[in-house]
């Protein structure tokens, strides 16, 4: 197992684009998203393991034993201690083929996992006006430097944390991504942020704060986000959610997204319990 230099990322394009519903692959290839990539062979890679923040990806041939042994050691000696030290309770693991599923138990050294059902939606055209959904007393603002300079705005720190979930800093987010938020008095009621902007596409990250849910704010935010995206060169917006999160799926459909597919991922738990 060898680390792949970013200058050689084109060698893994076929592997990453085999799971193209996850735009993180294109973002890595465009060098917009920092990642650490391990491959079996730096000249002709047949398989890869990628770390992107607290997200991990398997792609390619799942049957290379020496590579899989290296991944197992990496989880045990590096990834688990690092994630626990960072205060993480768990992390997500994505893969391009069901053949990886039978390998996960050995690769994760007995850690407790949840095999989660997920859904992917996509939108290529604005179908509704956000102004028809925003409740009275709320107004929308773009996520920009002026907004971040409002020190008394409630939930601003949480918004900044979300901005840096995929970008290394809030400044990098403002330079390469975009977002819209809903404000009520001096409080953020929710936000909708772009993720993994690449090749005329982006994914959506959305949150409504607990006091303002089930009022239509998420739908209004999504539509305002789409309006801005499609007016600024984005051709397709993707939406991922857990299948059990019916509210998220309903918001996507209400905002004009179309269901594309179901898929599975793993959630790896770091609570110290072994299977």
C-alpha positions as protocol buffer text, in pm:
chain_id: "A"
residue {
  index: 1
  type: UNK
  ca { x: 0 y: 0 z: 0 }
}
residue {
  index: 2
  type: UNK
  ca { x: 151 y: 328 z: -118 }
}
residue {
  index: 3
  type: UNK
  ca { x: 51 y: 693 z: -83 }
}
residue {
  index: 4
  type: UNK
  ca { x: -38 y: 850 z: -417 }
}
residue {
  index: 5
  type: UNK
  ca { x: 95 y: 1201 z: -487 }
}
residue {
  index: 6
  type: UNK
  ca { x: -168 y: 1456 z: -599 }
}
residue {
  index: 7
  type: UNK
  ca { x: 19 y: 1501 z: -926 }
}
residue {
  index: 8
  type: UNK
  ca { x: -73 y: 1141 z: -1010 }
}
residue {
  index: 9
  type: UNK
  ca { x: -444 y: 1162 z: -929 }
}
residue {
  index: 10
  type: UNK
  ca { x: -543 y: 1122 z: -1293 }
}
residue {
  index: 11
  type: UNK
  ca { x: -438 y: 757 z: -1262 }
}
residue {
  index: 12
  type: UNK
  ca { x: -728 y: 692 z: -1025 }
}
residue {
  index: 13
  type: UNK
  ca { x: -993 y: 884 z: -1221 }
}
residue {
  index: 14
  type: UNK
  ca { x: -1158 y: 562 z: -1349 }
}
residue {
  index: 15
  type: UNK
  ca { x: -1178 y: 425 z: -994 }
}
residue {
  index: 16
  type: UNK
  ca { x: -1332 y: 737 z: -841 }
}
residue {
  index: 17
  type: UNK
  ca { x: -1574 y: 802 z: -1124 }
}
residue {
  index: 18
  type: UNK
  ca { x: -1709 y: 450 z: -1087 }
}
residue {
  index: 19
  type: UNK
  ca { x: -1894 y: 593 z: -785 }
}
residue {
  index: 20
  type: UNK
  ca { x: -1985 y: 924 z: -948 }
}
residue {
  index: 21
  type: UNK
  ca { x: -2294 y: 991 z: -740 }
}
residue {
  index: 22
  type: UNK
  ca { x: -2038 y: 1091 z: -475 }
}
residue {
  index: 23
  type: UNK
  ca { x: -1908 y: 1421 z: -606 }
}
residue {
  index: 24
  type: UNK
  ca { x: -1620 y: 1409 z: -361 }
}
residue {
  index: 25
  type: UNK
  ca { x: -1432 y: 1201 z: -621 }
}
residue {
  index: 26
  type: UNK
  ca { x: -1445 y: 1474 z: -884 }
}
residue {
  index: 27
  type: UNK
  ca { x: -1356 y: 1732 z: -622 }
}
residue {
  index: 28
  type: UNK
  ca { x: -1047 y: 1531 z: -525 }
}
residue {
  index: 29
  type: UNK
  ca { x: -945 y: 1497 z: -890 }
}
residue {
  index: 30
  type: UNK
  ca { x: -985 y: 1873 z: -937 }
}
residue {
  index: 31
  type: UNK
  ca { x: -767 y: 1922 z: -627 }
}
residue {
  index: 32
  type: UNK
  ca { x: -1046 y: 2121 z: -465 }
}
residue {
  index: 33
  type: UNK
  ca { x: -1078 y: 1883 z: -171 }
}
residue {
  index: 34
  type: UNK
  ca { x: -772 y: 1773 z: 27 }
}
residue {
  index: 35
  type: UNK
  ca { x: -743 y: 1395 z: 54 }
}
residue {
  index: 36
  type: UNK
  ca { x: -494 y: 1124 z: 139 }
}
residue {
  index: 37
  type: UNK
  ca { x: -500 y: 847 z: -121 }
}
residue {
  index: 38
  type: UNK
  ca { x: -347 y: 502 z: -84 }
}
residue {
  index: 39
  type: UNK
  ca { x: -315 y: 266 z: -381 }
}
residue {
  index: 40
  type: UNK
  ca { x: -182 y: -83 z: -446 }
}
residue {
  index: 41
  type: UNK
  ca { x: 48 y: 34 z: -728 }
}
residue {
  index: 42
  type: UNK
  ca { x: 147 y: 391 z: -806 }
}
residue {
  index: 43
  type: UNK
  ca { x: 195 y: 324 z: -1179 }
}
residue {
  index: 44
  type: UNK
  ca { x: -112 y: 110 z: -1248 }
}
residue {
  index: 45
  type: UNK
  ca { x: -348 y: 136 z: -950 }
}
residue {
  index: 46
  type: UNK
  ca { x: -622 y: -124 z: -936 }
}
residue {
  index: 47
  type: UNK
  ca { x: -762 y: -24 z: -599 }
}
residue {
  index: 48
  type: UNK
  ca { x: -762 y: 273 z: -365 }
}
residue {
  index: 49
  type: UNK
  ca { x: -839 y: 379 z: -12 }
}
residue {
  index: 50
  type: UNK
  ca { x: -906 y: 748 z: 44 }
}
residue {
  index: 51
  type: UNK
  ca { x: -939 y: 963 z: 354 }
}
residue {
  index: 52
  type: UNK
  ca { x: -1135 y: 1286 z: 307 }
}
residue {
  index: 53
  type: UNK
  ca { x: -1190 y: 1454 z: 641 }
}
residue {
  index: 54
  type: UNK
  ca { x: -1395 y: 1207 z: 848 }
}
residue {
  index: 55
  type: UNK
  ca { x: -1509 y: 1023 z: 534 }
}
residue {
  index: 56
  type: UNK
  ca { x: -1333 y: 712 z: 401 }
}
residue {
  index: 57
  type: UNK
  ca { x: -1367 y: 553 z: 57 }
}
residue {
  index: 58
  type: UNK
  ca { x: -1290 y: 212 z: -91 }
}
residue {
  index: 59
  type: UNK
  ca { x: -1284 y: 177 z: -470 }
}
residue {
  index: 60
  type: UNK
  ca { x: -1153 y: -80 z: -715 }
}
residue {
  index: 61
  type: UNK
  ca { x: -1044 y: -439 z: -664 }
}
residue {
  index: 62
  type: UNK
  ca { x: -1141 y: -563 z: -317 }
}
residue {
  index: 63
  type: UNK
  ca { x: -946 y: -890 z: -347 }
}
residue {
  index: 64
  type: UNK
  ca { x: -585 y: -765 z: -312 }
}
residue {
  index: 65
  type: UNK
  ca { x: -488 y: -921 z: 20 }
}
residue {
  index: 66
  type: UNK
  ca { x: -166 y: -726 z: 79 }
}
residue {
  index: 67
  type: UNK
  ca { x: -349 y: -397 z: 22 }
}
residue {
  index: 68
  type: UNK
  ca { x: -633 y: -497 z: 253 }
}
residue {
  index: 69
  type: UNK
  ca { x: -387 y: -592 z: 526 }
}
residue {
  index: 70
  type: UNK
  ca { x: -232 y: -246 z: 497 }
}
residue {
  index: 71
  type: UNK
  ca { x: -575 y: -84 z: 533 }
}
residue {
  index: 72
  type: UNK
  ca { x: -647 y: -294 z: 841 }
}
residue {
  index: 73
  type: UNK
  ca { x: -322 y: -183 z: 1007 }
}
residue {
  index: 74
  type: UNK
  ca { x: -391 y: 179 z: 910 }
}
residue {
  index: 75
  type: UNK
  ca { x: -731 y: 170 z: 1080 }
}
residue {
  index: 76
  type: UNK
  ca { x: -593 y: 8 z: 1395 }
}
residue {
  index: 77
  type: UNK
  ca { x: -272 y: 208 z: 1435 }
}
residue {
  index: 78
  type: UNK
  ca { x: -360 y: 549 z: 1289 }
}
residue {
  index: 79
  type: UNK
  ca { x: -723 y: 616 z: 1204 }
}
residue {
  index: 80
  type: UNK
  ca { x: -897 y: 494 z: 1519 }
}
residue {
  index: 81
  type: UNK
  ca { x: -659 y: 673 z: 1761 }
}
residue {
  index: 82
  type: UNK
  ca { x: -676 y: 993 z: 1552 }
}
residue {
  index: 83
  type: UNK
  ca { x: -1058 y: 996 z: 1527 }
}
residue {
  index: 84
  type: UNK
  ca { x: -1099 y: 922 z: 1899 }
}
residue {
  index: 85
  type: UNK
  ca { x: -848 y: 1195 z: 1988 }
}
residue {
  index: 86
  type: UNK
  ca { x: -1051 y: 1436 z: 1773 }
}
residue {
  index: 87
  type: UNK
  ca { x: -1362 y: 1354 z: 1976 }
}
residue {
  index: 88
  type: UNK
  ca { x: -1540 y: 1169 z: 1695 }
}
residue {
  index: 89
  type: UNK
  ca { x: -1801 y: 912 z: 1795 }
}
residue {
  index: 90
  type: UNK
  ca { x: -1785 y: 751 z: 1452 }
}
residue {
  index: 91
  type: UNK
  ca { x: -1722 y: 806 z: 1083 }
}
residue {
  index: 92
  type: UNK
  ca { x: -1864 y: 715 z: 743 }
}
residue {
  index: 93
  type: UNK
  ca { x: -1728 y: 463 z: 498 }
}
residue {
  index: 94
  type: UNK
  ca { x: -1830 y: 452 z: 131 }
}
residue {
  index: 95
  type: UNK
  ca { x: -1746 y: 200 z: -140 }
}
residue {
  index: 96
  type: UNK
  ca { x: -1801 y: 147 z: -512 }
}
residue {
  index: 97
  type: UNK
  ca { x: -1899 y: -222 z: -518 }
}
residue {
  index: 98
  type: UNK
  ca { x: -2084 y: -472 z: -294 }
}
residue {
  index: 99
  type: UNK
  ca { x: -1771 y: -689 z: -307 }
}
residue {
  index: 100
  type: UNK
  ca { x: -1624 y: -464 z: -36 }
}
residue {
  index: 101
  type: UNK
  ca { x: -1905 y: -553 z: 204 }
}
residue {
  index: 102
  type: UNK
  ca { x: -1768 y: -898 z: 284 }
}
residue {
  index: 103
  type: UNK
  ca { x: -1426 y: -741 z: 355 }
}
residue {
  index: 104
  type: UNK
  ca { x: -1540 y: -476 z: 600 }
}
residue {
  index: 105
  type: UNK
  ca { x: -1541 y: -696 z: 911 }
}
residue {
  index: 106
  type: UNK
  ca { x: -1174 y: -788 z: 868 }
}
residue {
  index: 107
  type: UNK
  ca { x: -1066 y: -441 z: 754 }
}
residue {
  index: 108
  type: UNK
  ca { x: -1222 y: -271 z: 1056 }
}
residue {
  index: 109
  type: UNK
  ca { x: -1078 y: -513 z: 1310 }
}
residue {
  index: 110
  type: UNK
  ca { x: -1408 y: -594 z: 1478 }
}
residue {
  index: 111
  type: UNK
  ca { x: -1533 y: -240 z: 1531 }
}
residue {
  index: 112
  type: UNK
  ca { x: -1908 y: -203 z: 1563 }
}
residue {
  index: 113
  type: UNK
  ca { x: -2065 y: -93 z: 1234 }
}
residue {
  index: 114
  type: UNK
  ca { x: -2405 y: 4 z: 1101 }
}
residue {
  index: 115
  type: UNK
  ca { x: -2477 y: -96 z: 741 }
}
residue {
  index: 116
  type: UNK
  ca { x: -2687 y: 202 z: 643 }
}
residue {
  index: 117
  type: UNK
  ca { x: -2936 y: 245 z: 359 }
}
residue {
  index: 118
  type: UNK
  ca { x: -2900 y: 579 z: 185 }
}
residue {
  index: 119
  type: UNK
  ca { x: -3067 y: 769 z: -99 }
}
residue {
  index: 120
  type: UNK
  ca { x: -2936 y: 1003 z: -366 }
}
residue {
  index: 121
  type: UNK
  ca { x: -3143 y: 1277 z: -530 }
}
residue {
  index: 122
  type: UNK
  ca { x: -3046 y: 1525 z: -803 }
}
residue {
  index: 123
  type: UNK
  ca { x: -3188 y: 1850 z: -940 }
}
residue {
  index: 124
  type: UNK
  ca { x: -3101 y: 2017 z: -1271 }
}
residue {
  index: 125
  type: UNK
  ca { x: -3377 y: 2277 z: -1299 }
}
residue {
  index: 126
  type: UNK
  ca { x: -3542 y: 2525 z: -1064 }
}
residue {
  index: 127
  type: UNK
  ca { x: -3911 y: 2432 z: -1037 }
}
residue {
  index: 128
  type: UNK
  ca { x: -4043 y: 2657 z: -758 }
}
residue {
  index: 129
  type: UNK
  ca { x: -3991 y: 3005 z: -607 }
}
residue {
  index: 130
  type: UNK
  ca { x: -3846 y: 3016 z: -258 }
}
residue {
  index: 131
  type: UNK
  ca { x: -4053 y: 3327 z: -179 }
}
residue {
  index: 132
  type: UNK
  ca { x: -4366 y: 3113 z: -182 }
}
residue {
  index: 133
  type: UNK
  ca { x: -4233 y: 2899 z: 104 }
}
residue {
  index: 134
  type: UNK
  ca { x: -4047 y: 3135 z: 338 }
}
residue {
  index: 135
  type: UNK
  ca { x: -4257 y: 3204 z: 652 }
}
residue {
  index: 136
  type: UNK
  ca { x: -4335 y: 3560 z: 751 }
}
residue {
  index: 137
  type: UNK
  ca { x: -4077 y: 3716 z: 982 }
}
residue {
  index: 138
  type: UNK
  ca { x: -3780 y: 3539 z: 824 }
}
residue {
  index: 139
  type: UNK
  ca { x: -3539 y: 3669 z: 564 }
}
residue {
  index: 140
  type: UNK
  ca { x: -3262 y: 3505 z: 365 }
}
residue {
  index: 141
  type: UNK
  ca { x: -2898 y: 3611 z: 347 }
}
residue {
  index: 142
  type: UNK
  ca { x: -2604 y: 3481 z: 150 }
}
residue {
  index: 143
  type: UNK
  ca { x: -2326 y: 3327 z: 357 }
}
residue {
  index: 144
  type: UNK
  ca { x: -2050 y: 3583 z: 313 }
}
residue {
  index: 145
  type: UNK
  ca { x: -1790 y: 3780 z: 506 }
}
residue {
  index: 146
  type: UNK
  ca { x: -2046 y: 4037 z: 623 }
}
residue {
  index: 147
  type: UNK
  ca { x: -2260 y: 3764 z: 776 }
}
residue {
  index: 148
  type: UNK
  ca { x: -1961 y: 3608 z: 953 }
}
residue {
  index: 149
  type: UNK
  ca { x: -1873 y: 3950 z: 1095 }
}
residue {
  index: 150
  type: UNK
  ca { x: -2199 y: 3963 z: 1297 }
}
residue {
  index: 151
  type: UNK
  ca { x: -2065 y: 3852 z: 1638 }
}
residue {
  index: 152
  type: UNK
  ca { x: -2403 y: 3851 z: 1817 }
}
residue {
  index: 153
  type: UNK
  ca { x: -2579 y: 3630 z: 1560 }
}
residue {
  index: 154
  type: UNK
  ca { x: -2696 y: 3317 z: 1741 }
}
residue {
  index: 155
  type: UNK
  ca { x: -2569 y: 2982 z: 1600 }
}
residue {
  index: 156
  type: UNK
  ca { x: -2295 y: 3156 z: 1401 }
}
residue {
  index: 157
  type: UNK
  ca { x: -2027 y: 2929 z: 1548 }
}
residue {
  index: 158
  type: UNK
  ca { x: -2226 y: 2622 z: 1443 }
}
residue {
  index: 159
  type: UNK
  ca { x: -2255 y: 2760 z: 1091 }
}
residue {
  index: 160
  type: UNK
  ca { x: -1878 y: 2814 z: 1078 }
}
residue {
  index: 161
  type: UNK
  ca { x: -1824 y: 2453 z: 1188 }
}
residue {
  index: 162
  type: UNK
  ca { x: -2044 y: 2336 z: 901 }
}
residue {
  index: 163
  type: UNK
  ca { x: -1853 y: 2557 z: 657 }
}
residue {
  index: 164
  type: UNK
  ca { x: -1532 y: 2380 z: 755 }
}
residue {
  index: 165
  type: UNK
  ca { x: -1671 y: 2026 z: 746 }
}
residue {
  index: 166
  type: UNK
  ca { x: -1551 y: 1997 z: 386 }
}
residue {
  index: 167
  type: UNK
  ca { x: -1328 y: 2306 z: 346 }
}
residue {
  index: 168
  type: UNK
  ca { x: -1011 y: 2361 z: 553 }
}
residue {
  index: 169
  type: UNK
  ca { x: -1125 y: 2708 z: 667 }
}
residue {
  index: 170
  type: UNK
  ca { x: -1418 y: 2950 z: 652 }
}
residue {
  index: 171
  type: UNK
  ca { x: -1209 y: 3170 z: 423 }
}
residue {
  index: 172
  type: UNK
  ca { x: -1158 y: 2879 z: 183 }
}
residue {
  index: 173
  type: UNK
  ca { x: -1532 y: 2814 z: 188 }
}
residue {
  index: 174
  type: UNK
  ca { x: -1608 y: 3175 z: 96 }
}
residue {
  index: 175
  type: UNK
  ca { x: -1357 y: 3158 z: -190 }
}
residue {
  index: 176
  type: UNK
  ca { x: -1470 y: 2826 z: -341 }
}
residue {
  index: 177
  type: UNK
  ca { x: -1820 y: 2744 z: -215 }
}
residue {
  index: 178
  type: UNK
  ca { x: -2145 y: 2927 z: -145 }
}
residue {
  index: 179
  type: UNK
  ca { x: -2443 y: 2913 z: 84 }
}
residue {
  index: 180
  type: UNK
  ca { x: -2764 y: 3080 z: 195 }
}
residue {
  index: 181
  type: UNK
  ca { x: -2911 y: 3111 z: 544 }
}
residue {
  index: 182
  type: UNK
  ca { x: -3243 y: 3203 z: 705 }
}
residue {
  index: 183
  type: UNK
  ca { x: -3242 y: 3467 z: 978 }
}
residue {
  index: 184
  type: UNK
  ca { x: -3512 y: 3545 z: 1235 }
}
residue {
  index: 185
  type: UNK
  ca { x: -3444 y: 3852 z: 1449 }
}
residue {
  index: 186
  type: UNK
  ca { x: -3081 y: 3798 z: 1553 }
}
residue {
  index: 187
  type: UNK
  ca { x: -3080 y: 3420 z: 1518 }
}
residue {
  index: 188
  type: UNK
  ca { x: -2985 y: 3181 z: 1240 }
}
residue {
  index: 189
  type: UNK
  ca { x: -3283 y: 2955 z: 1173 }
}
residue {
  index: 190
  type: UNK
  ca { x: -3100 y: 2740 z: 919 }
}
residue {
  index: 191
  type: UNK
  ca { x: -2854 y: 2727 z: 634 }
}
residue {
  index: 192
  type: UNK
  ca { x: -2789 y: 2553 z: 306 }
}
residue {
  index: 193
  type: UNK
  ca { x: -2426 y: 2514 z: 195 }
}
residue {
  index: 194
  type: UNK
  ca { x: -2260 y: 2382 z: -118 }
}
residue {
  index: 195
  type: UNK
  ca { x: -2022 y: 2088 z: -87 }
}
residue {
  index: 196
  type: UNK
  ca { x: -1769 y: 1936 z: -326 }
}
residue {
  index: 197
  type: UNK
  ca { x: -1810 y: 2196 z: -602 }
}
residue {
  index: 198
  type: UNK
  ca { x: -1659 y: 2041 z: -916 }
}
residue {
  index: 199
  type: UNK
  ca { x: -1725 y: 2009 z: -1289 }
}
residue {
  index: 200
  type: UNK
  ca { x: -2040 y: 2221 z: -1287 }
}
residue {
  index: 201
  type: UNK
  ca { x: -2193 y: 2023 z: -1001 }
}
residue {
  index: 202
  type: UNK
  ca { x: -2219 y: 2050 z: -624 }
}
residue {
  index: 203
  type: UNK
  ca { x: -2383 y: 1870 z: -337 }
}
residue {
  index: 204
  type: UNK
  ca { x: -2600 y: 2025 z: -72 }
}
residue {
  index: 205
  type: UNK
  ca { x: -2557 y: 2036 z: 303 }
}
residue {
  index: 206
  type: UNK
  ca { x: -2862 y: 2165 z: 492 }
}
residue {
  index: 207
  type: UNK
  ca { x: -2954 y: 2224 z: 855 }
}
residue {
  index: 208
  type: UNK
  ca { x: -3252 y: 2385 z: 1027 }
}
residue {
  index: 209
  type: UNK
  ca { x: -3195 y: 2473 z: 1391 }
}
residue {
  index: 210
  type: UNK
  ca { x: -3415 y: 2286 z: 1638 }
}
residue {
  index: 211
  type: UNK
  ca { x: -3654 y: 2573 z: 1722 }
}
residue {
  index: 212
  type: UNK
  ca { x: -3748 y: 2635 z: 1359 }
}
residue {
  index: 213
  type: UNK
  ca { x: -3816 y: 2295 z: 1210 }
}
residue {
  index: 214
  type: UNK
  ca { x: -4134 y: 2191 z: 1026 }
}
residue {
  index: 215
  type: UNK
  ca { x: -4212 y: 2547 z: 915 }
}
residue {
  index: 216
  type: UNK
  ca { x: -4107 y: 2524 z: 552 }
}
residue {
  index: 217
  type: UNK
  ca { x: -3774 y: 2693 z: 612 }
}
residue {
  index: 218
  type: UNK
  ca { x: -3570 y: 2401 z: 474 }
}
residue {
  index: 219
  type: UNK
  ca { x: -3769 y: 2407 z: 150 }
}
residue {
  index: 220
  type: UNK
  ca { x: -3727 y: 2782 z: 113 }
}
residue {
  index: 221
  type: UNK
  ca { x: -3355 y: 2756 z: 182 }
}
residue {
  index: 222
  type: UNK
  ca { x: -3313 y: 2476 z: -71 }
}
residue {
  index: 223
  type: UNK
  ca { x: -3497 y: 2668 z: -342 }
}
residue {
  index: 224
  type: UNK
  ca { x: -3298 y: 2986 z: -278 }
}
residue {
  index: 225
  type: UNK
  ca { x: -2980 y: 2777 z: -289 }
}
residue {
  index: 226
  type: UNK
  ca { x: -3086 y: 2623 z: -622 }
}
residue {
  index: 227
  type: UNK
  ca { x: -3173 y: 2964 z: -764 }
}
residue {
  index: 228
  type: UNK
  ca { x: -2825 y: 3092 z: -680 }
}
residue {
  index: 229
  type: UNK
  ca { x: -2654 y: 2774 z: -800 }
}
residue {
  index: 230
  type: UNK
  ca { x: -2824 y: 2762 z: -1139 }
}
residue {
  index: 231
  type: UNK
  ca { x: -2761 y: 3134 z: -1189 }
}
residue {
  index: 232
  type: UNK
  ca { x: -2390 y: 3089 z: -1126 }
}
residue {
  index: 233
  type: UNK
  ca { x: -2282 y: 2804 z: -1350 }
}
residue {
  index: 234
  type: UNK
  ca { x: -2398 y: 2498 z: -1154 }
}
residue {
  index: 235
  type: UNK
  ca { x: -2580 y: 2248 z: -1378 }
}
residue {
  index: 236
  type: UNK
  ca { x: -2665 y: 1979 z: -1122 }
}
residue {
  index: 237
  type: UNK
  ca { x: -2709 y: 1971 z: -745 }
}
residue {
  index: 238
  type: UNK
  ca { x: -2695 y: 1643 z: -554 }
}
residue {
  index: 239
  type: UNK
  ca { x: -2864 y: 1552 z: -224 }
}
residue {
  index: 240
  type: UNK
  ca { x: -2766 y: 1252 z: -6 }
}
residue {
  index: 241
  type: UNK
  ca { x: -2954 y: 1132 z: 300 }
}
residue {
  index: 242
  type: UNK
  ca { x: -3011 y: 825 z: 513 }
}
residue {
  index: 243
  type: UNK
  ca { x: -3319 y: 637 z: 395 }
}
residue {
  index: 244
  type: UNK
  ca { x: -3460 y: 645 z: 746 }
}
residue {
  index: 245
  type: UNK
  ca { x: -3451 y: 1027 z: 735 }
}
residue {
  index: 246
  type: UNK
  ca { x: -3791 y: 1064 z: 571 }
}
residue {
  index: 247
  type: UNK
  ca { x: -3807 y: 1437 z: 645 }
}
residue {
  index: 248
  type: UNK
  ca { x: -3490 y: 1499 z: 443 }
}
residue {
  index: 249
  type: UNK
  ca { x: -3618 y: 1299 z: 146 }
}
residue {
  index: 250
  type: UNK
  ca { x: -3953 y: 1480 z: 157 }
}
residue {
  index: 251
  type: UNK
  ca { x: -3777 y: 1818 z: 156 }
}
residue {
  index: 252
  type: UNK
  ca { x: -3568 y: 1717 z: -146 }
}
residue {
  index: 253
  type: UNK
  ca { x: -3874 y: 1603 z: -340 }
}
residue {
  index: 254
  type: UNK
  ca { x: -4076 y: 1910 z: -239 }
}
residue {
  index: 255
  type: UNK
  ca { x: -3795 y: 2134 z: -365 }
}
residue {
  index: 256
  type: UNK
  ca { x: -3795 y: 1962 z: -704 }
}
residue {
  index: 257
  type: UNK
  ca { x: -3524 y: 1698 z: -672 }
}
residue {
  index: 258
  type: UNK
  ca { x: -3567 y: 1363 z: -844 }
}
residue {
  index: 259
  type: UNK
  ca { x: -3479 y: 1030 z: -681 }
}
residue {
  index: 260
  type: UNK
  ca { x: -3178 y: 878 z: -860 }
}
residue {
  index: 261
  type: UNK
  ca { x: -3088 y: 567 z: -662 }
}
residue {
  index: 262
  type: UNK
  ca { x: -3051 y: 383 z: -333 }
}
residue {
  index: 263
  type: UNK
  ca { x: -2711 y: 277 z: -206 }
}
residue {
  index: 264
  type: UNK
  ca { x: -2543 y: 153 z: 110 }
}
residue {
  index: 265
  type: UNK
  ca { x: -2264 y: 280 z: 329 }
}
residue {
  index: 266
  type: UNK
  ca { x: -2112 y: 189 z: 664 }
}
residue {
  index: 267
  type: UNK
  ca { x: -2112 y: 396 z: 980 }
}
residue {
  index: 268
  type: UNK
  ca { x: -1820 y: 290 z: 1200 }
}
residue {
  index: 269
  type: UNK
  ca { x: -1877 y: 346 z: 1573 }
}
residue {
  index: 270
  type: UNK
  ca { x: -1594 y: 442 z: 1807 }
}
residue {
  index: 271
  type: UNK
  ca { x: -1763 y: 387 z: 2141 }
}
residue {
  index: 272
  type: UNK
  ca { x: -1511 y: 128 z: 2249 }
}
residue {
  index: 273
  type: UNK
  ca { x: -1742 y: -167 z: 2206 }
}
residue {
  index: 274
  type: UNK
  ca { x: -1625 y: -459 z: 2001 }
}
residue {
  index: 275
  type: UNK
  ca { x: -1856 y: -686 z: 1804 }
}
